[in-house]
Amino acid sequence: MSNEIVVIDRLMYQNQPFTKRFTWDEAKEYAKNLRLGGYDDWRLPTIIELSKVRNPKLDKWQGSEIWRDWMSRHKKILYTNPAGRVCCTRKEFVKNMPEYSFFWSSTKFENNANHEFLSNAMYLEYFNDIKPIYATKENQDFVLCVRG
């Protein structure tokens, strides 16, 4: 298998330089047309699948003050991307992570507040921090596809 694919929990994850941003519909089309490693059945990951790209050593306290303090004391397990920013990803993905790495998922944002503008929002994973966020489908963000 090429180094453009990383296997995590029996899923294959695309691991190429992430250089282009897409709207959500464009991201779905990109995944549908992706041909990588001899496979053509790539798709957008769920937010849970996408979160598995995170560095598992950093998930212990997920954003609390304890987490920030722990991070500052454990810099040796943190990885930086080519721009010099800390990436909260597994080591294999760091070299391909752009600065401000927001990635689309296939998981719809559950709009508890019933705001009309969020009716088409999807979850995104942000690999420079520790928690998923959401955006409307018109935003332009990166795509990391999975298969399996």
C-alpha positions in Angstrom: 0.0 0.0 0.0 1.3 3.5 -0.8 2.1 6.1 1.8 -0.9 8.1 0.3 -3.2 5.8 2.3 -3.2 5.2 6.1 -5.3 2.4 7.6 -7.0 3.1 11.0 -9.4 0.7 12.5 -9.8 -1.2 9.2 -10.7 2.0 7.2 -8.4 3.4 4.6 -7.8 7.2 4.9 -6.5 9.4 2.0 -3.2 11.0 3.0 -2.1 13.3 0.2 -1.2 17.0 0.3 -4.4 18.8 1.0 -4.2 21.9 -1.1 -7.6 22.7 -2.5 -10.8 23.8 -0.7 -14.3 22.6 -1.7 -17.9 23.4 -0.9 -19.6 20.4 0.6 -21.3 19.4 -2.7 -17.9 19.7 -4.5 -16.3 17.6 -1.7 -18.9 14.8 -2.2 -18.2 14.9 -6.0 -14.4 14.9 -5.4 -14.8 11.8 -3.1 -17.0 10.1 -5.7 -14.4 10.7 -8.4 -11.3 9.9 -6.4 -9.1 7.1 -7.7 -6.4 6.2 -5.2 -4.4 3.0 -4.5 -6.4 1.2 -7.2 -9.7 1.9 -5.4 -12.6 4.0 -6.7 -15.1 3.7 -3.8 -13.9 6.6 -1.6 -16.4 8.8 0.3 -16.6 11.6 2.8 -16.1 10.3 6.4 -18.5 10.6 9.2 -17.4 13.0 11.9 -16.5 10.0 14.1 -14.4 8.4 11.3 -12.7 11.8 10.7 -11.9 12.2 14.4 -9.8 9.0 14.2 -7.1 11.0 12.3 -6.5 12.9 15.5 -3.4 12.1 17.6 -4.9 9.7 20.2 -2.5 11.0 22.8 -4.2 14.4 22.7 -7.8 13.3 23.3 -7.7 12.8 27.0 -9.4 16.0 28.2 -10.6 17.5 25.0 -10.1 21.3 25.3 -10.4 21.9 29.0 -7.9 23.9 31.0 -6.4 20.6 32.1 -5.9 19.7 28.4 -4.2 23.0 27.6 -1.9 22.7 30.6 -1.1 19.0 29.7 -0.4 20.1 26.1 2.1 22.7 27.2 3.9 20.2 29.4 4.0 17.4 26.8 5.2 19.2 23.7 7.3 16.2 22.7 4.2 14.3 21.5 2.9 17.2 19.5 3.6 17.5 15.7 3.9 20.6 13.7 2.9 21.0 10.1 5.2 22.5 7.4 3.9 26.0 8.4 5.1 25.4 12.0 1.7 25.2 13.5 0.8 22.4 16.0 -1.3 19.7 14.4 -3.5 17.5 16.6 -3.3 14.7 14.1 -1.5 11.4 13.9 2.1 11.7 12.8 1.5 10.1 9.4 -0.8 13.0 8.4 1.2 16.0 9.6 3.3 16.6 6.5 0.1 17.0 4.4 -1.9 19.2 6.8 -2.3 22.8 5.7 -2.5 25.6 8.1 -6.1 26.1 9.4 -7.1 22.5 8.5 -10.9 22.3 8.4 -12.1 19.1 6.8 -15.7 18.2 5.7 -17.6 15.2 7.1 -20.7 13.5 5.9 -22.4 14.2 9.3 -25.2 16.7 9.4 -25.1 19.3 12.1 -28.1 18.9 14.5 -29.6 22.3 14.7 -31.1 22.5 18.2 -31.7 26.2 18.0 -33.8 26.0 14.7 -31.8 28.7 13.0 -32.8 28.7 9.3 -29.2 29.4 8.1 -28.0 26.3 9.9 -30.5 24.0 8.2 -27.8 22.9 5.7 -24.8 22.9 8.1 -22.4 19.9 8.3 -19.8 19.0 10.9 -16.2 19.8 10.1 -13.0 18.5 11.8 -10.5 21.2 12.7 -7.0 19.6 13.2 -5.4 22.6 14.8 -7.6 22.3 17.8 -9.5 19.5 19.5 -13.1 19.6 18.7 -15.4 19.5 15.6 -17.2 22.6 14.5 -19.9 23.2 11.9 -20.3 25.2 8.7 -22.9 25.7 6.0 -22.4 23.7 2.8 -21.4 26.8 0.9 -18.2 27.1 2.9 -15.0 26.0 1.2 -12.9 23.5 3.2 -10.6 20.6 2.7 -11.5 16.9 2.0 -9.9 13.8 3.4 -11.7 10.7 2.0 -12.1 7.2 3.5 -13.1 3.8 2.2 -13.8 0.5 3.7 
